Amino acid sequence: MGFATNTDVPWTIPPDWTNGVQESLGWSTDILQASATAVTQHRSLRATPRRAFTFEVAARAQARRAADMLLAGHSGIWQLPIWPDVQWLGATLNGGVISIPCATAGYDFTAGGKALLYAGVDSWEIVSIDSVAPDHVVLTAATIAAYAPGSRLYPLRAARVRDDAQERLFNDNNSRRRLTFDLVESCDWPVLAGPTLYQGHLVLDVRPSEPTDPTSSYGRLAQTVDYGTSLPVVHDLPGLALRVQQSHWQLRGRAMHTWFRSMLYTLDGRRVPIWVPSFASDLQPVAAIAGSGAALSVEWAGYTQFGLGKPNRRDVRIELDDGSVFYRRVTNATIAGANETLTLDSALSASSIAPERVRQVSIMALSTLASDDVELDHATDADGLATATTGWQAVVPDV
């Protein structure tokens, strides 16, 4: 049987991973934008994001009956296992112990929180965590039962279930439900440690995996006056095109999951700007970059006429074939026949760099997340695969 206090009711029917587990994170950002300059001011309205999990339960026999009884009989706060953070006990865990050997880096264990020891639908135990160490969690009280190798350990979070958990009954003993749990406690997560900075702002220094073709577009702050008789009058006071783009991610392994979540918490929804490269070949080098030189000769692309000095057109990411990456600002540009010569604010290397060694020159735009809401689709636990999409909205740089 399960061991818990009267106020601790866990949801103990595991998800059917066929369609994954969807996790949503929702921040709230108040944004003020000047119509004449497009300059924005960003203010966070939540200390931590709202968080929810959606998953399907394919239950039969005892599990189906237990799921129905739980939903009918409990209407308060649930203790929800954080399904992507499951781990299996490698050895027998005896009863009466006050620590549980386990991995904790990248897991949602918190001092003062709870965890679930799980051996089956009717065989589990809720424990309270006193402190978290790198290779174990210390409990506030000793465990009651013993758990065999292969039993599961989950972090727990307090949550409420939404009312739309409709059951689809295949026969009198098998059913499927789709459940959404909204967490009702603050969920902190560490921000990025030692992030890459350029011009005083964060840089997106990890290339998206792009399982889906990325998209981008440009938007203007044009205002139209149209009385329906003559041609409409369009006012574009800022005179700026602000890039909108999407990045698609395949998060493989817990280290990548941890980095991505830390990045989201660092950005704090749409509050904190970050330099986002296009990760496309926006400029094509045609000549060697001289050692200790700051001149970059590229195939004509119209940069001198249309890009020089423009916000979010001045900063580039230069990647070499050995993986080296440089971030530079273009300070000048001139047309040189069929090419253009760009002057960078500093040299890349003390030695010459042949044009074929330059893998990509991408233009960077200072951007925020395009939405305060981000969804992670967990195909497996966080040691495996999850996918996510981040939209980016360019803002007017303050540097």
C-alpha positions as MATLAB code, in Angstrom:
seq = 'MGFATNTDVPWTIPPDWTNGVQESLGWSTDILQASATAVTQHRSLRATPRRAFTFEVAARAQARRAADMLLAGHSGIWQLPIWPDVQWLGATLNGGVISIPCATAGYDFTAGGKALLYAGVDSWEIVSIDSVAPDHVVLTAATIAAYAPGSRLYPLRAARVRDDAQERLFNDNNSRRRLTFDLVESCDWPVLAGPTLYQGHLVLDVRPSEPTDPTSSYGRLAQTVDYGTSLPVVHDLPGLALRVQQSHWQLRGRAMHTWFRSMLYTLDGRRVPIWVPSFASDLQPVAAIAGSGAALSVEWAGYTQFGLGKPNRRDVRIELDDGSVFYRRVTNATIAGANETLTLDSALSASSIAPERVRQVSIMALSTLASDDVELDHATDADGLATATTGWQAVVPDV';
ca = [
       0.000    0.000    0.000;
       0.999    3.650   -0.245;
       2.434    5.661    2.621;
       1.557    9.375    2.817;
      -0.061   11.921    5.061;
      -3.752   12.710    4.664;
      -2.863   15.861    2.740;
      -0.396   14.144    0.379;
      -2.262   12.441   -2.447;
       0.039   11.440   -5.333;
      -1.056   10.709   -8.876;
       0.366    7.198   -9.210;
      -0.830    6.117  -12.660;
       2.177    6.525  -15.002;
       1.719    8.151  -18.412;
       1.525    6.315  -21.687;
       4.664    7.618  -23.421;
       3.355    6.834  -26.919;
       2.519   10.507  -27.474;
       5.050   11.835  -24.969;
       4.610   14.181  -22.020;
       4.099   17.865  -22.748;
       5.491   20.403  -20.289;
       4.591   24.076  -20.579;
       6.363   27.022  -18.982;
       4.633   30.393  -18.916;
       6.152   33.713  -17.911;
       4.414   37.109  -18.012;
       6.170   40.189  -19.396;
       4.818   43.724  -19.638;
       6.252   45.433  -22.745;
       6.058   49.117  -23.613;
       7.114   50.137  -27.129;
       7.683   53.653  -28.429;
       5.879   54.058  -31.747;
       8.373   56.641  -33.007;
      11.585   54.689  -32.326;
      10.463   51.044  -31.726;
      12.505   51.068  -28.500;
      10.990   48.724  -25.909;
      10.919   48.445  -22.140;
      10.416   45.006  -20.607;
       9.155   44.234  -17.100;
       8.579   40.782  -15.611;
       5.286   40.249  -13.786;
       6.020   36.780  -12.330;
       8.847   35.660  -10.073;
       8.778   32.162  -11.587;
       6.939   30.724  -14.588;
       3.664   28.895  -14.385;
       4.211   25.247  -15.181;
       1.917   22.459  -16.364;
       2.185   18.849  -17.558;
      -0.125   17.168  -20.060;
      -0.023   13.427  -20.711;
      -2.192   10.456  -21.595;
      -2.944    7.533  -19.308;
      -3.696    4.204  -20.981;
      -4.931    2.188  -18.020;
      -6.301   -1.297  -17.712;
      -7.645   -3.434  -14.896;
      -6.372   -2.221  -11.503;
      -4.734    0.900  -12.907;
      -7.946    1.938  -14.682;
     -10.001    1.440  -11.514;
      -7.463    3.322   -9.404;
      -7.390    6.253  -11.844;
     -11.175    6.534  -11.803;
     -11.288    6.331   -8.005;
      -8.589    8.976   -7.590;
     -10.284   11.471   -9.923;
     -13.688   10.923   -8.355;
     -12.534   10.929   -4.765;
      -9.929   13.686   -4.514;
     -10.548   17.320   -5.377;
      -7.669   19.074   -3.660;
      -3.941   19.386   -4.252;
      -2.122   16.459   -5.826;
       1.515   15.474   -5.563;
       2.496   15.048   -9.209;
       5.555   12.988  -10.162;
       7.835   14.864  -12.558;
       7.755   12.099  -15.139;
      10.839   13.132  -17.198;
      12.958   13.021  -14.020;
      12.439    9.326  -13.281;
      15.326    7.146  -12.185;
      15.476    3.511  -11.193;
      17.002    2.205   -7.991;
      20.129    0.196   -8.736;
      20.107   -1.680   -5.425;
      17.638   -2.551   -2.693;
      16.614    0.435   -0.587;
      15.899   -0.786    2.907;
      13.204    0.608    5.129;
      14.266    2.914    7.929;
      16.925    4.826    5.959;
      17.180    8.630    5.860;
      18.959    9.046    2.524;
      18.377    7.763   -0.997;
      21.345    7.273   -3.354;
      20.487    8.933   -6.682;
      21.631   11.422   -9.277;
      20.463   14.976   -8.594;
      22.146   17.227  -11.200;
      19.507   18.279  -13.714;
      16.693   16.742  -11.652;
      13.843   18.661  -10.031;
      14.731   17.742   -6.437;
      14.516   20.635   -3.980;
      15.350   20.985   -0.301;
      12.017   21.184    1.482;
      10.276   19.382   -1.372;
       8.999   15.840   -1.726;
       9.814   12.714   -3.719;
       8.003    9.493   -4.560;
       9.358    5.975   -4.177;
       7.293    3.878   -6.575;
       7.047    0.112   -7.002;
       3.514   -0.094   -8.403;
       0.087    1.516   -8.508;
      -0.598    0.340   -4.956;
       2.989    0.231   -3.684;
       4.600    3.612   -3.158;
       5.777    6.053   -0.525;
       6.063    9.836   -0.303;
       9.220   11.131    1.385;
      10.172   14.671    2.378;
      13.578   16.027    1.322;
      15.739   17.841    3.845;
      18.745   18.528    1.581;
      20.078   17.630   -1.847;
      23.628   16.352   -2.398;
      25.313   15.503   -5.718;
      24.752   11.745   -5.315;
      21.869   11.418   -2.857;
      18.969   13.174   -1.164;
      18.704   13.421    2.629;
      15.230   12.892    4.070;
      13.527   14.588    7.016;
      12.270   11.189    8.260;
      13.209    7.576    7.647;
      11.555    5.524    4.925;
       8.907    3.035    5.956;
       9.081    0.203    3.415;
      11.876   -1.487    1.481;
      12.128   -1.084   -2.311;
      13.676   -3.607   -4.672;
      16.086   -2.736   -7.504;
      14.138   -1.326  -10.434;
      11.747    0.616   -8.228;
      11.359    4.202   -9.383;
      12.194    7.523   -7.779;
      10.457   10.733   -8.869;
      10.591   14.343   -7.659;
       7.126   15.570   -6.692;
       5.429   18.924   -7.240;
       2.093   20.140   -5.888;
      -0.514   20.458   -8.641;
      -4.207   20.663   -9.513;
      -5.788   18.583  -12.246;
      -7.988   20.281  -14.830;
     -11.595   19.180  -15.173;
     -11.382   18.089  -18.821;
      -9.936   14.623  -18.097;
     -12.476   12.751  -20.208;
     -12.225    8.973  -20.174;
     -12.450    6.997  -23.412;
     -13.544    3.485  -22.473;
     -12.441    0.806  -24.948;
     -14.147   -1.975  -22.965;
     -15.174   -2.504  -19.377;
     -11.541   -2.893  -18.296;
      -9.480   -0.587  -20.557;
      -9.548    3.170  -21.032;
      -7.525    6.205  -22.029;
      -7.537    9.684  -20.515;
      -5.684   12.880  -21.335;
      -4.805   14.787  -18.175;
      -3.365   18.240  -17.552;
      -1.917   19.161  -14.174;
      -1.196   22.805  -13.319;
       1.550   23.114  -10.727;
       0.602   25.293   -7.777;
       4.046   25.920   -6.298;
       6.927   28.080   -7.460;
       9.429   26.167   -9.567;
      12.906   27.675   -9.444;
      15.753   26.587  -11.698;
      19.360   27.809  -11.902;
      20.137   30.368  -14.595;
      23.053   29.906  -17.000;
      26.438   29.862  -15.293;
      29.122   31.852  -17.132;
      27.099   32.568  -20.292;
      28.698   33.977  -23.434;
      28.386   37.778  -23.550;
      28.816   40.215  -26.419;
      28.332   43.990  -26.191;
      27.019   43.446  -22.654;
      24.240   41.038  -23.677;
      23.824   37.266  -23.751;
      24.574   35.371  -26.958;
      22.761   32.291  -28.242;
      25.959   30.280  -28.610;
      24.383   26.852  -29.145;
      23.237   26.086  -32.662;
      19.644   24.788  -32.856;
      19.351   21.237  -34.170;
      16.520   22.268  -36.550;
      14.568   19.006  -37.028;
      12.062   21.279  -38.780;
      13.025   23.926  -41.330;
      13.514   27.246  -39.499;
      11.543   30.284  -40.613;
      12.114   34.026  -40.420;
      10.409   37.228  -41.529;
      10.627   40.985  -41.042;
       8.012   43.230  -39.510;
       7.665   47.005  -39.339;
       5.771   49.305  -37.018;
       3.758   50.805  -39.845;
       0.501   52.591  -39.071;
      -2.096   52.893  -41.819;
      -4.771   55.555  -42.202;
      -7.412   54.507  -44.718;
     -10.712   56.356  -45.206;
     -11.731   54.006  -47.998;
     -11.752   56.628  -50.750;
      -8.238   57.567  -51.809;
      -5.120   55.467  -51.381;
      -4.257   54.651  -47.746;
      -1.582   56.679  -45.999;
       1.117   54.618  -44.285;
       3.315   56.040  -41.529;
       6.512   54.157  -40.613;
       8.082   56.407  -38.012;
      10.917   54.100  -36.826;
      11.818   53.058  -40.366;
      13.127   49.749  -39.063;
      12.590   46.132  -40.051;
      12.617   43.846  -37.003;
      13.400   40.199  -37.622;
      11.164   37.416  -36.325;
      12.564   33.896  -36.490;
      12.083   30.447  -35.049;
      14.550   27.930  -33.688;
      13.652   24.261  -33.387;
      15.441   22.126  -30.840;
      16.136   18.444  -30.327;
      17.254   18.139  -26.729;
      19.217   14.922  -26.326;
      20.409   13.949  -22.881;
      20.026   15.541  -19.499;
      22.894   18.008  -19.970;
      21.159   19.533  -23.017;
      17.801   19.544  -21.219;
      19.411   21.316  -18.272;
      21.095   23.931  -20.491;
      17.880   24.673  -22.375;
      15.814   25.096  -19.213;
      18.530   27.319  -17.702;
      18.516   29.433  -20.857;
      14.745   29.902  -20.597;
      15.018   30.902  -16.945;
      17.857   33.304  -17.771;
      15.744   34.984  -20.461;
      12.852   35.232  -17.960;
      10.241   35.054  -20.685;
      10.422   38.105  -22.958;
      12.273   40.265  -20.417;
      15.971   39.646  -21.129;
      17.395   40.246  -24.639;
      19.895   37.924  -26.302;
      21.916   38.102  -29.526;
      20.387   35.554  -31.910;
      22.339   34.696  -35.080;
      20.404   33.799  -38.201;
      22.621   30.658  -38.418;
      22.516   31.212  -42.196;
      25.256   32.266  -44.610;
      24.300   35.939  -44.791;
      27.701   37.075  -46.084;
      30.083   35.037  -48.272;
      33.853   35.660  -47.861;
      35.778   35.803  -51.146;
      39.296   36.591  -49.978;
      41.624   35.676  -47.148;
      41.313   37.599  -43.900;
      44.790   38.978  -43.324;
      46.577   38.111  -40.092;
      45.880   40.740  -37.441;
      43.675   42.452  -40.031;
      40.112   43.654  -39.562;
      38.997   43.709  -43.212;
      36.478   41.120  -44.425;
      35.970   40.919  -48.191;
      32.618   39.395  -49.132;
      30.566   38.764  -52.229;
      28.276   41.723  -52.981;
      25.024   41.409  -51.030;
      23.906   45.019  -50.782;
      25.270   45.395  -47.269;
      26.942   48.760  -47.901;
      23.705   50.343  -49.160;
      21.147   48.615  -46.968;
      22.878   47.191  -43.907;
      25.684   49.494  -42.809;
      24.937   51.215  -39.522;
      21.405   49.774  -39.264;
      20.279   48.322  -35.909;
      20.626   44.524  -35.881;
      22.690   44.657  -39.100;
      25.981   45.684  -37.491;
      26.885   42.525  -35.587;
      28.028   39.227  -37.064;
      28.869   35.723  -35.963;
      31.861   34.253  -37.831;
      32.360   30.493  -37.585;
      35.436   28.681  -38.892;
      35.727   25.090  -40.072;
      37.438   24.077  -36.806;
      34.444   25.246  -34.738;
      36.011   28.546  -33.638;
      33.427   31.325  -33.336;
      34.011   35.079  -33.304;
      31.533   37.875  -32.608;
      32.364   41.187  -34.243;
      30.806   44.543  -35.081;
      30.965   45.976  -38.594;
      32.150   49.573  -38.341;
      32.398   50.420  -42.042;
      31.714   48.964  -45.493;
      32.595   49.931  -49.054;
      31.796   48.520  -52.471;
      34.828   47.050  -54.257;
      33.739   46.032  -57.745;
      31.707   42.809  -57.519;
      32.528   42.544  -53.815;
      32.214   44.536  -50.618;
      34.872   45.208  -47.997;
      33.639   45.224  -44.403;
      35.716   46.661  -41.587;
      35.414   44.799  -38.282;
      35.988   46.333  -34.865;
      38.904   43.951  -34.192;
      40.950   41.239  -35.890;
      40.033   37.555  -35.725;
      43.479   35.984  -35.639;
      47.165   36.757  -35.783;
      47.470   34.487  -38.824;
      45.727   34.671  -42.192;
      42.393   32.863  -42.615;
      41.590   31.487  -46.081;
      38.016   32.096  -47.284;
      37.304   28.355  -47.565;
      38.006   28.036  -43.843;
      35.057   30.309  -43.013;
      32.090   28.030  -42.562;
      29.501   30.744  -42.062;
      29.048   34.470  -41.482;
      25.666   35.155  -39.871;
      24.104   38.477  -38.971;
      22.930   38.703  -35.354;
      19.821   40.459  -34.064;
      19.334   41.425  -30.448;
      16.085   39.650  -29.618;
      13.808   38.444  -26.878;
      11.646   35.381  -26.887;
       8.646   36.066  -29.126;
       6.296   34.531  -26.554;
       6.217   34.121  -22.794;
       5.011   30.536  -23.295;
       7.343   27.670  -24.207;
       6.424   23.994  -24.496;
       8.767   21.030  -24.162;
       7.546   17.808  -25.715;
       9.220   14.986  -23.803;
       9.381   11.882  -25.996;
      11.196   10.051  -23.180;
      12.591   10.936  -19.786;
      15.140   13.761  -19.734;
      18.041   11.348  -20.277;
      16.570   10.803  -23.742;
      14.847   13.150  -26.176;
      12.617   16.205  -26.010;
      11.736   18.735  -28.694;
      10.898   22.417  -28.371;
      10.502   25.555  -30.470;
      11.537   29.068  -29.512;
      10.386   32.117  -31.411;
      12.590   35.225  -31.409;
      11.495   38.840  -31.775;
      14.172   41.410  -32.609;
      14.303   44.554  -30.503;
      16.161   47.815  -30.996;
      19.678   47.340  -29.529;
      20.772   49.653  -26.717;
      24.436   49.272  -27.731;
];
